[in-house]
């Protein structure tokens, strides 16, 4: 299944935000705020789908903590950003 340009833009925005914070973790709500600001009219479902896609592709890792979900970019995510 091929992705739309909008899906790719959302995934890139997510990974760029995580890359800027590396090596630190980013709380999911902060990630959501940054990405929805960066991608015009990004819906909650589009954000969730992009986050699920980068998680499924192992481009980012999620840790559930007492204060909520936190994310970190993985080497595969950095490589994907460099090639797309």
Secondary structure as UniProt FT lines:
FT   HELIX           5..21
FT   TURN            22..23
FT   STRAND          26..27
FT   HELIX           28..38
FT   TURN            40..41
FT   HELIX           44..56
FT   TURN            57..58
FT   STRAND          60..65
FT   TURN            66..67
FT   STRAND          68..73
FT   HELIX           75..83
//
